[in-house]
Amino acid sequence: MTDDRPDFGVLLSLAGVTFAEELRLHMHASGFVGFTTRTGFVLRLLADEPLSVRVLAERLHMTPQATLKLVEGMTLAGFVDRAPKGLDRRQRIVKIGDRGREALDAAKAFHARFELNLAAEVGADTAREVRHALELVAGRTGVRVPGGAGRDRAPGDLRH
């Protein structure tokens, strides 16, 4: 007997793509053209403190070159600023700008509405169970973003 249900991984991937696309459309309509989930990760990392490109790259598990390209695009979009680090003009940090804070607030509001809409559609208990399952899966990543669930744990370790 075969299982005709879609593969779990496909469903999880499609749910992520759906969320990212709806977020992108919302942010575009709100005037934040070019905002992506990766933009949101960077803004969350910078919300509390400016960071170097190297530290951003480490926290995002990206290469410094890819991170620099991302930061350059975000600078052009007005989400972040690059500034000298202290008195050493050779070292530069990336800091969130006013437009970046506004975009982050708009994205967080979208996240909250998305979850409320899911609860309205499937019920509050089921939505809580979905959230719990996503927290368990997200907790297995080494990527740690404020507001996310990345942890220092071995792959496959589902303990809290």
KEKE-3310 file (N, C-alpha, C; in steps of 0.2 Angstrom, whole numbers, plus 5000, padded with zeros to 4 digits):
npx = (5004:5003:5008:4999:5000:5008:5025:5033:5044:5043:5031:5035:5045:5037:5028:5037:5041:5029:5026:5038:5035:5023:5027:5036:5028:5020:5029:5034:5022:5021:5031:5044:5053:5063:5065:5069:5068:5081:5086:5078:5083:5096:5093:5087:5098:5106:5099:5101:5114:5128:5137:5152:5155:5161:5158:5144:5143:5148:5137:5126:5130:5136:5147:5160:5161:5149:5141:5145:5141:5127:5125:5129:5119:5108:5113:5112:5098:5094:5092:5103:5118:5135:5149:5164:5173:5175:5190:5198:5199:5200:5193:5176:5159:5143:5127:5110:5099:5087:5076:5078:5074:5061:5057:5059:5050:5038:5039:5039:5026:5019:5023:5016:5003:5001:5003:4991:4981:4983:4979:4966:4961:4965:4962:4966:4973:4979:4987:4996:5002:5008:5017:5025:5031:5038:5047:5055:5061:5067:5076:5086:5096:5111:5111:5109:5097:5091:5074:5073:5075:5088:5100:5114:5117:5118:5115:5100:5096:5083:5079:5074)
npy = (4994:5011:5027:5041:5054:5071:5072:5075:5084:5091:5098:5106:5114:5120:5127:5136:5143:5149:5157:5166:5172:5178:5187:5195:5201:5208:5217:5224:5230:5239:5248:5244:5239:5226:5219:5204:5188:5185:5198:5202:5193:5199:5212:5209:5204:5215:5224:5226:5228:5235:5226:5218:5214:5202:5195:5195:5187:5175:5172:5171:5160:5161:5165:5177:5185:5184:5189:5202:5206:5205:5215:5226:5228:5230:5242:5251:5250:5257:5251:5248:5255:5258:5261:5268:5259:5264:5273:5268:5269:5260:5248:5243:5244:5237:5244:5245:5255:5269:5267:5253:5249:5252:5244:5231:5232:5232:5219:5211:5213:5208:5194:5191:5193:5184:5172:5173:5173:5160:5153:5156:5150:5136:5133:5138:5129:5119:5128:5132:5119:5118:5128:5124:5112:5118:5126:5115:5109:5121:5123:5115:5120:5128:5142:5156:5168:5183:5181:5169:5151:5145:5134:5128:5113:5096:5089:5082:5081:5083:5088:5099)
npz = (5000:4996:5001:4998:5002:5001:5002:5017:5018:5006:5009:5020:5014:5004:5012:5018:5007:5003:5014:5014:5001:5003:5013:5007:4997:5005:5011:5000:4996:5007:5005:5006:4996:4989:5001:5009:5017:5021:5022:5033:5043:5044:5049:5061:5068:5069:5076:5090:5091:5082:5070:5063:5046:5045:5057:5056:5045:5051:5060:5052:5044:5032:5018:5020:5008:5002:5012:5012:5000:5001:5012:5005:4996:5005:5010:4999:4998:5009:5021:5030:5037:5034:5044:5051:5063:5079:5082:5072:5056:5046:5050:5048:5053:5052:5054:5059:5051:5051:5042:5041:5054:5053:5043:5049:5060:5052:5046:5058:5062:5052:5053:5065:5062:5052:5059:5068:5058:5054:5066:5066:5055:5057:5071:5088:5096:5087:5080:5090:5091:5079:5079:5090:5084:5073:5081:5086:5075:5069:5080:5078:5069:5066:5064:5072:5076:5082:5089:5083:5083:5084:5091:5101:5098:5094:5078:5075:5088:5098:5110:5123)
capx = (5000:5007:5005:4998:5001:5014:5031:5034:5049:5040:5026:5038:5048:5032:5026:5042:5041:5023:5027:5042:5032:5018:5030:5039:5023:5017:5034:5034:5016:5022:5036:5050:5055:5069:5066:5068:5069:5088:5086:5075:5088:5102:5091:5086:5105:5109:5094:5103:5121:5131:5142:5156:5153:5164:5153:5137:5144:5148:5131:5122:5133:5137:5154:5161:5160:5141:5138:5147:5136:5120:5126:5130:5112:5104:5115:5108:5091:5093:5091:5108:5123:5142:5152:5170:5173:5179:5195:5201:5194:5200:5188:5170:5154:5136:5122:5103:5096:5080:5072:5079:5070:5054:5056:5059:5044:5033:5040:5037:5019:5017:5023:5011:4996:5001:5001:4984:4977:4983:4975:4959:4960:4965:4961:4972:4977:4983:4992:5001:5006:5012:5023:5030:5034:5043:5052:5059:5065:5072:5081:5092:5100:5117:5110:5105:5095:5086:5068:5073:5076:5094:5103:5120:5115:5120:5110:5095:5095:5076:5078:5073)
capy = (5000:5017:5033:5046:5061:5074:5071:5080:5089:5096:5102:5111:5118:5124:5132:5141:5147:5153:5162:5171:5176:5183:5192:5199:5205:5213:5222:5228:5235:5243:5252:5241:5235:5222:5216:5197:5185:5186:5205:5202:5190:5203:5217:5206:5203:5222:5228:5227:5231:5235:5221:5218:5209:5195:5193:5194:5181:5169:5171:5168:5154:5163:5167:5185:5188:5184:5193:5209:5208:5207:5221:5232:5229:5233:5249:5254:5250:5261:5247:5248:5260:5256:5266:5266:5256:5268:5277:5264:5270:5254:5243:5246:5240:5238:5246:5246:5262:5271:5263:5246:5248:5253:5238:5226:5232:5230:5212:5208:5214:5203:5188:5191:5193:5177:5167:5174:5170:5152:5151:5157:5145:5129:5133:5140:5123:5117:5133:5131:5113:5119:5132:5120:5108:5122:5127:5110:5109:5127:5123:5110:5124:5132:5149:5159:5175:5185:5179:5163:5146:5141:5132:5124:5106:5091:5088:5077:5081:5087:5089:5106)
capz = (5000:4995:5005:4993:5005:4999:5006:5023:5017:5001:5012:5024:5009:5001:5017:5019:5001:5003:5019:5011:4996:5006:5017:5001:4994:5010:5012:4994:4996:5012:5003:5007:4990:4990:5008:5009:5023:5023:5025:5040:5048:5046:5053:5068:5071:5070:5080:5097:5091:5076:5069:5057:5041:5047:5063:5052:5041:5055:5063:5046:5041:5025:5017:5020:5002:5001:5017:5010:4994:5005:5015:5000:4993:5010:5011:4994:4999:5015:5027:5035:5036:5036:5048:5055:5070:5084:5079:5067:5050:5042:5052:5048:5056:5049:5059:5056:5050:5053:5037:5043:5060:5051:5039:5054:5063:5048:5046:5064:5062:5047:5056:5070:5058:5049:5065:5070:5053:5054:5071:5064:5050:5060:5078:5092:5098:5081:5078:5095:5090:5073:5081:5094:5079:5070:5085:5087:5069:5069:5085:5076:5065:5070:5063:5078:5074:5087:5087:5080:5088:5083:5097:5101:5099:5089:5073:5077:5095:5098:5117:5124)
cpx = (5004:5004:5005:4998:5007:5019:5032:5039:5047:5035:5030:5042:5043:5029:5031:5042:5035:5024:5032:5039:5027:5021:5033:5034:5020:5023:5035:5028:5017:5028:5043:5053:5062:5070:5065:5069:5076:5089:5084:5080:5094:5099:5090:5093:5108:5104:5097:5110:5124:5136:5146:5153:5155:5159:5146:5138:5144:5141:5126:5124:5134:5145:5154:5159:5152:5138:5139:5142:5129:5120:5126:5123:5108:5106:5111:5101:5089:5092:5096:5113:5130:5145:5159:5169:5178:5184:5198:5197:5195:5195:5181:5165:5148:5131:5116:5102:5089:5075:5073:5075:5063:5052:5055:5053:5038:5033:5037:5029:5016:5017:5018:5004:4996:4999:4994:4980:4977:4979:4968:4957:4960:4963:4967:4976:4982:4988:4998:5005:5010:5018:5028:5034:5040:5048:5057:5064:5070:5077:5087:5097:5106:5116:5106:5104:5090:5079:5067:5074:5083:5097:5110:5118:5117:5114:5106:5093:5088:5075:5078:5079)
cpy = (5006:5023:5039:5053:5064:5072:5077:5086:5094:5100:5108:5116:5123:5129:5138:5146:5152:5159:5168:5175:5181:5189:5197:5204:5210:5219:5227:5233:5240:5248:5250:5236:5232:5219:5208:5194:5185:5193:5205:5199:5195:5209:5215:5206:5210:5226:5230:5230:5231:5229:5222:5213:5202:5192:5191:5187:5174:5167:5169:5162:5155:5165:5175:5188:5189:5189:5201:5211:5209:5213:5227:5233:5232:5240:5253:5255:5255:5258:5248:5253:5256:5262:5264:5264:5260:5272:5274:5265:5264:5249:5247:5241:5242:5239:5247:5254:5263:5267:5256:5244:5248:5246:5232:5226:5230:5222:5208:5208:5209:5196:5186:5190:5186:5172:5167:5172:5163:5150:5151:5152:5137:5128:5135:5134:5120:5121:5133:5125:5114:5123:5128:5115:5112:5124:5122:5109:5115:5126:5119:5114:5127:5139:5151:5167:5177:5184:5173:5157:5142:5140:5129:5117:5102:5090:5082:5077:5086:5089:5097:5108)
cpz = (5000:4999:4999:4996:5002:5004:5011:5021:5011:5004:5016:5019:5006:5006:5018:5013:5001:5008:5017:5006:4998:5010:5012:4998:4999:5011:5006:4994:5002:5011:5004:5002:4991:4997:5006:5016:5026:5026:5032:5045:5050:5050:5060:5072:5073:5074:5087:5097:5084:5076:5063:5052:5042:5052:5060:5048:5045:5058:5058:5043:5034:5024:5018:5014:5000:5006:5015:5004:4997:5008:5011:4997:4998:5011:5006:4995:5005:5021:5033:5033:5038:5039:5050:5062:5075:5080:5073:5061:5045:5043:5051:5051:5052:5055:5055:5056:5052:5049:5039:5049:5058:5047:5044:5058:5059:5047:5052:5064:5057:5050:5061:5067:5055:5054:5067:5065:5053:5060:5070:5060:5053:5067:5082:5094:5093:5080:5083:5093:5084:5075:5085:5089:5076:5074:5086:5081:5068:5074:5083:5071:5069:5069:5069:5076:5080:5085:5083:5085:5087:5090:5096:5103:5093:5084:5075:5084:5096:5105:5118:5129)
residu = (MET:THR:ASP:ASP:ARG:PRO:ASP:PHE:GLY:VAL:LEU:LEU:SER:LEU:ALA:GLY:VAL:THR:PHE:ALA:GLU:GLU:LEU:ARG:LEU:HIS:MET:HIS:ALA:SER:GLY:PHE:VAL:GLY:PHE:THR:THR:ARG:THR:GLY:PHE:VAL:LEU:ARG:LEU:LEU:ALA:ASP:GLU:PRO:LEU:SER:VAL:ARG:VAL:LEU:ALA:GLU:ARG:LEU:HIS:MET:THR:PRO:GLN:ALA:THR:LEU:LYS:LEU:VAL:GLU:GLY:MET:THR:LEU:ALA:GLY:PHE:VAL:ASP:ARG:ALA:PRO:LYS:GLY:LEU:ASP:ARG:ARG:GLN:ARG:ILE:VAL:LYS:ILE:GLY:ASP:ARG:GLY:ARG:GLU:ALA:LEU:ASP:ALA:ALA:LYS:ALA:PHE:HIS:ALA:ARG:PHE:GLU:LEU:ASN:LEU:ALA:ALA:GLU:VAL:GLY:ALA:ASP:THR:ALA:ARG:GLU:VAL:ARG:HIS:ALA:LEU:GLU:LEU:VAL:ALA:GLY:ARG:THR:GLY:VAL:ARG:VAL:PRO:GLY:GLY:ALA:GLY:ARG:ASP:ARG:ALA:PRO:GLY:ASP:LEU:ARG:HIS)
# end
